[in-house]
Amino acid sequence: MVGGKVAIDVENIGFVPTSISRIELGGAEPGDFVILEESCLDRALNPDGTCTVEVEFRPTAAGYRSALVIATTARGQYSAAVLGGFARYEPTFAVDDELTPRPGGAIGVVGDGFPAGSKVSIGFDDGSPPFATVKADEAGSFLQVVDLPVRIRIGERRIVATSSGNAVAAATIDVERRQTVEQPQLPGFGW
């Protein structure tokens, strides 16, 4: 997921000094935002004085996400600022070069940045159905060995990993011919 940081100024627009007793997140998706730093608590805020709250956007799902930063004074008055951001997945996908891609053979695949716990379909970009499905862990990553179909075109191929939330990533592999095994010939049989 792609996120970012923002600093929000809290200003005392009253005529007397005040103090901020609590800063919290609320609203629709408060879990998608994290307060990194603040300079408001444990100090007096004079009239027209400001303090700052730094918030980072850490989305947990794709799409528009929003929350509120709520600053509450010692007297119980509060002020809120609206936070919002559009989140999208930017996964990475690669094929491990330890195994040579061959029809019917195995390849190692590794992905990161997919939706947590999602099923990721793996296939070629030629419109054929996926040939494998793996499950991303709670961090949105996976590392697995999958089998290639027996009947596939030899040469350079683009392999695609797709999951929910429009998370798509691709890698290129070079499919080699299957190795042929020489059969020993016995004298008198076809010589």
C-alpha positions as CSV (number, residue, x, y, z in Angstrom):
1,M,0.0,0.0,0.0
2,V,1.1,3.5,-0.7
3,G,0.7,6.1,2.0
4,G,2.2,9.4,3.1
5,K,2.7,11.8,6.0
6,V,0.9,15.1,6.9
7,A,1.4,17.7,9.7
8,I,-1.7,19.3,11.2
9,D,-1.6,22.5,13.2
10,V,-3.9,22.9,16.2
11,E,-4.5,26.5,17.0
12,N,-6.0,28.1,20.2
13,I,-8.5,30.6,18.8
14,G,-9.8,31.4,22.3
15,F,-8.9,34.4,24.5
16,V,-7.3,32.5,27.4
17,P,-4.6,29.9,27.5
18,T,-5.7,26.3,27.3
19,S,-4.1,22.8,27.3
20,I,-4.7,19.8,25.1
21,S,-5.4,16.8,27.3
22,R,-5.9,14.1,24.6
23,I,-5.2,13.6,20.9
24,E,-6.9,10.6,19.2
25,L,-8.0,9.2,15.9
26,G,-11.6,8.5,15.1
27,G,-14.0,8.5,12.2
28,A,-14.5,5.8,9.5
29,E,-11.0,4.1,9.3
30,P,-8.9,5.3,12.2
31,G,-6.7,2.2,11.9
32,D,-5.4,3.4,8.6
33,F,-3.7,6.4,10.2
34,V,-1.0,6.6,12.9
35,I,0.0,9.6,15.0
36,L,3.8,9.7,14.7
37,E,4.6,12.8,16.7
38,E,2.8,15.7,18.4
39,S,3.8,18.8,20.3
40,C,0.5,19.5,21.9
41,L,0.3,17.5,25.1
42,D,1.8,18.5,28.5
43,R,2.1,22.2,27.7
44,A,0.1,25.4,27.7
45,L,-1.3,26.7,24.5
46,N,-1.6,30.5,24.6
47,P,-4.2,32.4,22.5
48,D,-3.3,32.3,18.8
49,G,-0.7,29.7,19.8
50,T,-0.3,26.5,17.7
51,C,1.0,23.0,18.2
52,T,1.5,20.2,15.6
53,V,0.3,16.7,15.1
54,E,2.1,14.6,12.5
55,V,0.1,11.7,11.1
56,E,1.1,9.0,8.6
57,F,-1.3,7.3,6.2
58,R,-0.9,3.5,6.5
59,P,-3.9,2.1,4.6
60,T,-5.1,-1.4,5.3
61,A,-7.3,-1.7,2.2
62,A,-7.5,-0.2,-1.3
63,G,-9.8,2.7,-2.1
64,Y,-10.7,6.0,-0.3
65,R,-9.9,5.9,3.4
66,S,-10.7,8.6,6.0
67,A,-10.4,9.4,9.7
68,L,-10.5,12.3,12.1
69,V,-7.7,13.7,14.3
70,I,-9.5,14.8,17.5
71,A,-7.8,17.2,19.9
72,T,-9.6,17.6,23.3
73,T,-8.9,20.3,25.8
74,A,-8.7,19.9,29.5
75,R,-12.1,21.6,29.7
76,G,-13.7,18.9,27.4
77,Q,-13.9,21.1,24.3
78,Y,-12.6,19.5,21.1
79,S,-11.7,20.2,17.5
80,A,-11.3,17.7,14.7
81,A,-9.5,17.6,11.4
82,V,-10.5,15.4,8.5
83,L,-7.9,13.1,7.1
84,G,-8.3,11.2,3.8
85,G,-6.4,9.4,1.2
86,F,-6.8,7.1,-1.7
87,A,-4.9,3.8,-1.2
88,R,-3.8,1.4,-3.9
89,Y,-1.7,-1.8,-3.9
90,E,1.7,-1.7,-5.6
91,P,2.8,-5.3,-5.3
92,T,6.1,-6.8,-6.5
93,F,6.4,-10.2,-8.0
94,A,9.5,-12.2,-9.1
95,V,10.4,-15.7,-10.2
96,D,13.3,-17.3,-8.3
97,D,16.2,-18.1,-10.7
98,E,17.2,-21.2,-8.8
99,L,14.9,-23.5,-10.9
100,T,14.9,-23.5,-14.7
101,P,11.4,-22.9,-16.1
102,R,10.4,-25.9,-18.2
103,P,7.0,-27.4,-19.2
104,G,5.7,-29.4,-16.3
105,G,8.6,-28.3,-14.1
106,A,8.6,-26.2,-10.9
107,I,9.4,-22.6,-10.4
108,G,9.8,-20.5,-7.2
109,V,7.6,-17.4,-7.0
110,V,7.9,-14.6,-4.5
111,G,5.5,-11.7,-4.0
112,D,5.1,-8.7,-1.7
113,G,2.6,-5.9,-1.2
114,F,-0.5,-7.9,-2.0
115,P,-3.7,-7.7,0.2
116,A,-3.1,-9.5,3.5
117,G,-4.3,-13.1,3.5
118,S,-5.5,-12.8,-0.1
119,K,-5.5,-15.6,-2.7
120,V,-3.1,-14.7,-5.5
121,S,-3.7,-16.3,-8.9
122,I,-0.6,-17.0,-11.1
123,G,-0.8,-17.4,-14.8
124,F,0.5,-16.2,-18.1
125,D,-0.7,-12.9,-19.7
126,D,-2.0,-14.6,-22.8
127,G,-5.5,-15.0,-21.5
128,S,-5.1,-18.7,-20.5
129,P,-6.5,-19.6,-17.1
130,P,-4.2,-19.3,-14.1
131,F,-2.2,-22.4,-13.4
132,A,-1.5,-21.8,-9.7
133,T,-3.0,-20.1,-6.6
134,V,-1.0,-19.1,-3.6
135,K,-2.0,-17.4,-0.4
136,A,-0.4,-14.2,0.8
137,D,0.4,-14.0,4.5
138,E,-0.7,-11.3,7.0
139,A,2.0,-9.0,5.6
140,G,0.8,-9.5,2.0
141,S,3.8,-11.6,1.0
142,F,4.4,-15.1,-0.3
143,L,7.2,-17.4,-1.3
144,Q,6.2,-20.7,-2.9
145,V,7.1,-23.3,-5.4
146,V,4.5,-23.9,-8.1
147,D,4.3,-26.3,-11.1
148,L,4.2,-24.9,-14.7
149,P,1.6,-26.5,-17.0
150,V,2.9,-29.4,-19.2
151,R,1.8,-27.8,-22.4
152,I,3.2,-24.3,-22.7
153,R,5.0,-22.3,-25.3
154,I,8.8,-22.3,-25.2
155,G,10.6,-19.0,-25.0
156,E,10.2,-15.7,-23.2
157,R,6.9,-15.5,-21.3
158,R,5.3,-12.9,-19.1
159,I,3.9,-14.4,-15.8
160,V,1.3,-12.4,-13.9
161,A,0.2,-12.5,-10.2
162,T,-3.3,-11.1,-9.5
163,S,-5.4,-10.7,-6.4
164,S,-8.3,-8.7,-5.0
165,G,-8.0,-5.0,-4.7
166,N,-6.6,-4.6,-8.2
167,A,-3.2,-5.8,-7.0
168,V,-1.4,-7.0,-10.1
169,A,2.3,-7.6,-10.7
170,A,4.3,-9.4,-13.4
171,A,7.7,-10.9,-14.1
172,T,9.3,-12.4,-17.2
173,I,10.6,-16.0,-17.5
174,D,12.4,-17.8,-20.3
175,V,10.7,-21.3,-20.7
176,E,13.3,-23.9,-21.9
177,R,12.6,-27.2,-23.6
178,R,12.3,-30.2,-21.4
179,Q,15.5,-32.2,-21.0
180,T,15.5,-35.4,-22.9
181,V,17.0,-38.4,-21.2
182,E,19.1,-40.7,-23.4
183,Q,18.0,-44.3,-23.2
184,P,20.7,-46.8,-23.5
185,Q,20.4,-49.0,-26.6
186,L,20.7,-52.7,-26.2
187,P,22.4,-54.7,-28.9
188,G,20.1,-56.5,-31.2
189,F,17.1,-54.2,-30.6
190,G,16.9,-51.7,-33.5
191,W,20.7,-51.4,-34.3
